[in-house]
Amino acid sequence: MIDFLKEKIHDVHFITMLLAAIAVSATAYTLIMPLFVGESLAKRMKAVASERERIRQRERERLNKSDKVTLRQTPKQIVSKVVEDFNLTKWLAQESAVQKLIMAGYRGHAPYVTFLFARAVAPIVLFIGTVVYVFLISHMQKSLPIKVGICVGAAYLGLQAPMLFLRNAIAKRQLSIKRAFPDALDLLLICIESGMSIELAARLGCGVIVAPFAAAMTFGGLKQVADLYHETCAKHGKKPGRLMCSYFTHFADNKAQEDAARARQIRYYKECVIPALPGDPKTAPPSYRYFVDMVDRLHKVKPEDLTENSVLLGSSARITETLKKVEAAGFAEVILYVNVGLKPHNQVKDEMARFMAEVAPSFADGRKTAAA
């Protein structure tokens, strides 16, 4: 048997046929398997409905069991007392700790107090435990400096352990978000393209917030969104809510400043927006076509393509004129993004102040704010 296998392995004709068969089988498998893959959208929507019902039932049970419901956590009394008595905020605080706690999903003052308490207690516990083990239990045949070094190392590990825990929690949370993001994006896109988001908002009497760029691509413009929303509210007998939109904002008083602002905005698209969206039609699922088209447009965008459908750009009078059109379309609130494209911080502050001084007074709410 072994001689037979050796003979076949050294047989060039046999090996060639075997590799060809493997290649043909792999090619056939690659071509045929996509035909057997079913549409998973229905399953995902069914799973979302089931999960929503489970969450609703769980929250109802929690509300029935608890007399008082609060989203703000409070630290345990002993933890808070230790942190305050030993002034741990001064000795063990880290500038990045609050941000990392938020990234890990721990918000508020209570998680931060617990973090400081853990940084104080963990080194002591590990140090005492290591001393007991090294000197009393294990009877290590090592010199005294090595034993002391092991104990000090354990204490340092305890000091860093809470931060290591946070990093691990952040990694797990980001992974879970990445896994859930495609399904959420699918459902969100389906709702937007079918008008379900506007339909639902009108049926519930809620307000609507849209991006002018997306509104132009999906509905034709802000005016069309407003008309559709008001018609749907009237159909359901609901009073229309608040219509809002958002704009990138750049002040420019001459061509040089305008060219610099357009370049800054395009840089923001290319460095921040495009990498965050699925733009390859070969790998993006059909439901992502909206984003593929958006990425394709952003790749081809030219300075002259930046119109009032996406940015507020120009002098105070020009920006006021554009916002008057937005107001006439029925929008009551505009969110302004000023700090984009690595705009210098002082320029951001100047433009925000200029908007309040030169543009906001042209509108009713702006006049009240300016007077105040």
N, C-alpha and C positions, 0 to 999 in steps of 0.2 A: 504493500500500500504506500509506504513511504517512498519507495523507488518510483512508483507511478506518479506521485505528486511532484517529485523532483523532476521527472521527465517532462511533465506538463508545464512546470514553471519555466523550464529552459526552452520550451517550444515557442518560438517567436510567433508562429501562425496562430496557435491557440491563445496566447496572451493578447494578440491583436484583436481576435474575434471577441474575447471576453471583455476587453475595454470598450470595444464598439457596442457590444450589447448593453453594457452599463450606461454608456452615453445615450443610446437610443431610449433606454428605459427612463433615465432622468429627464430627457427632453419631453417624452410623452407624459410623464408625471407632472411636469411643470405646466404643460399646455392643458391637461385635462382637469387637474384639481380645481382651478378657479370656477369651472362649470358646476362643481358640486357644492360650492360655497353659497349658502343661502343669504338672503337679505336680512341683516341683523338689526335693522332700524326698528322693526316691529317689536322684536324682543327687547331692545333697549327701552322703547317707550313703555312697554308693559312692565319692565322692571322698575322704571321711574314711578309709574302709577302705584305699583305695589309698595315701593319704598316710601312714597308719600303717605300712603294709608297707614303703614306701620309707624311712621314718625308722628302722624296725627293722633293715633291711638295711644302711643307712648306718652306724648305730651299731655293728653287729656287725663291719663292716669296719674301723671306727676302732679298736675294741677289739683286733682281731687284729693291727693294725699297731703299736699302742702298748703298751709294757710297763707303763707307769704312767699311770693316768688320774686326773686331778684337776680339780675344778671351780674351784679357787682359782687365779687368775692371779697370776703374779709379774712385776714390772716388769723390763725389761732392765737389765743391770748398769750400763751407761753412763748410762742415764736416771736410775736410782736414785742413782748416785754424784753426778751433777750437782745433783740436787734436794737431797741431803744436804749436799754441800760448800758450796753457796751459800745454804743455809737458805731455799729458795724457799717452804717452807710458811709462813714468817713474812711474807715480802715480797709474795707473789703469791696467797696463799690467798683464797678468797671463801667466805662463809658458805653461799651458795646453790649452790655448785659441786657439793658432794657430793649434794645432793638432785636437782639437774638431771642428774648422771651416772646416778643410779639411775633417773630417769624416762626417760632415753635408753637404758636397758638395760645400762649399764656399772656393775657392782657390784664391790665390793672395793677394796683399797688400790691395786692396780696401775693401774687407770684414773685414779685421782686423781693418782698420781705422774706419769703420762704427761700429764695435763692441765696440771699445774704446769710440766713440762718444755716443753710446747708454748707456754705463755704466756711463758716466758723466751726461747725460741729464735726464735719467729716474729717478734717485733718487730725483733730483731737482723738476721735474714735479710732481711726486707722493707726495713729501713732501708739495709743495705749494697747490696742490689739496686737500690733506688731511686736511691741516690747514684751508682752506676755508670751507670745509665741516663740520669739527668738531666744529670750533669756530663761524662760521657765518651762516651756513645753518641749521644744525641739532640741535644746542643748546643742546648738550648732557648734561644730569644731572650727570656729573662725576667730580671728583676732577681734579685740574690742572695737577698734575703729571701723572694721567692716560691719559689725553688728549695729553700731550706732548709725553708720551710713544707710543701712537698710531701713532702720526706723525713721530716719529723716526723709528718705525717699518715699516711704509710705505716707508720711505726713504731707509731703508735697503733692503726691498723687491725690490725696483727699482734698487738697485745696483746689486742684484742677478738675476733680471729678464732676462737680455741678456744671462746669462749662462743657465738658465732654458729653455729659448727658444732654445738654441743650443742642449741641451740634448734631448728635444722633437723632434727637427729636425733630430738628429742622429737616434733616435728610429724609426721614420717614414721611414727614408731612408733605414735603415737596414731591416725593415719589407718588404719594396717594393723589395729590392734586393733578400731577401729570397723567396718571392713569385715568382719572375721572374727566379730565378736560375735553378729550375728543367727544365723548358722549354729550357732555353739556353744550359743547360748541355746535354739535349736530342739531340738538333740539332748539337751541337759541336761533340758529340760522333758519331752520324750518319755520319757526314762529315769525321771524322777521320777514322772510320772503313771502309768506302767505298772508301777512297782515295781521296775524293772530295777536301780536303784542299790542297793536293799536286797538284791535277788536276787544281784547280783554280789558285794556285800560278804560275804554269807553263804557264797557258793560259794568265795570266796578266803580266808575266815576273817578278814576285815578288820573293823575297828570302823566305827561309823556315827555321824555327827553330824547333828542336825536342829535346826531352829528350832521351838519350840512352836507359834508362830502358823501356820507352814506345815504342821506335822503335824496341827493341828486342822482345817485346810481340806482337806487331801488324804486323811488317814487317819482322822480323828476325834479324835486326841489322841495324847499320848506313849505311853500304855499300849498303844494299838493298834499303834503303830510297834514297840515292844519285843516284843509278842507275835508280830507278823509276822516280825520278824528272828529270834527264837529258833526259831520253827517252821521257817523256811527253813534255818537252820543245822542243825537236827536232820534235815531232809530230805536235806541234802548230807553229813551225817556230820561236820560241822565244829564245833569248839569256838567258841562265841560270843565275839566280840571286845568291845571297850570301847564302850559306848553313851554318847554325849555329847549335850548340848543347850546352848542359849545363851539368856540372859535379859537384858532391860533391867532395871536395878535402881535403885530409889528408896526411900530410908528416909523415913518420915513418921510422926510421933507424934501429930498432931492433924489436924483437918479442913482447916485452912488450909494446912498443909504438904502434905497429900494432894492438895488441889485444885491447888496450885502444881506438884506433880510430874506430875499428869495433864496439865495444860496444857503443861508442858515436853515430855512425851512426844508429845503430839499435834502440837506445833510441829515436832518432829523428823520425824515422819511426813510432814507437809505440805511442809516445806522441803528435806528430804534424800531421803526414800524415794520419794515420788510422782514428783518430776521425773526420777528415775533409771529408772523403769519405763515400758514401753509401756502406756498406759491408754486410748487412743482406739480403740474397737471398729471404727471406720470405716477406720482405717489399719493396725491391728495384724493380722497374719496369724492364721488360725484356731489355729495351734499356740501362740499367745501368750495364749489365752483365760484361762489360769491367772493371768497377770499383770494382765490387764484386770479380772478379778474382784477381785483383791487391791487394785488401785488404787481400784476402786469402793467397796470396803469401807473403805479408809483415808480416802477423801473423806467418808464418812458417819459415821466413827467419832466417838463421843461419850465424854466422860470416864468415864461409868459402864460403857462397853464394854471398858475396859482391865482384863481379868481375868488370872488366873494362866496363861492360854493365851498371853499375850504379854509380861507384865511381872511383876517381883517388886516389889510396892509395899505399903508399910505399915510396921508396927513390926517389931522384930527377931523377936518371937514369930510374927508372921504370915508373915514371909519364911521362917522356919525350918519352919513348918507346910507351906508350899507345897513347899519343897525336900524335905521328908520324903516327900511324895507322889511327887515325881520319883524319889527314891531307891527307893521301894517299887515303882515301875514298872520298875525294872531299870537305871536310868541311873547310871553311876559317876562322871561328871564334868559339871560345869556351868560354862560360860563366862559371865562377868558383864560386861555393858557398863554402866559407871557414868557415863562422861563423854558424855552425850547431851543434846540440847536446850539447848546453851549453859549447862550447869550450871557455876557458879563453881568455879574450880580448887581452892580451899580446901575447898569442900563435897565435891568429888570425893574428896579425900584423907581427909577426915573419915569419909565413908561407907565407903571401903575399909577404914580402920582399924576402924571400928565392926563391919563384917561379920566381920573376923577375930577381934574380941574377943567379940562377942555371938552370932554365928550359927555360925561355923565350929566352935567347940568342941562343938556338938551332933552332929557327924559324926566318924567314926573318924579319917579323914585330917586333919580340922581340929584334933582334939585333939593329934595328933602335932606338927602345925605350930605350934600355940599353945604347946606345951610347949618346943619348940625355940627 
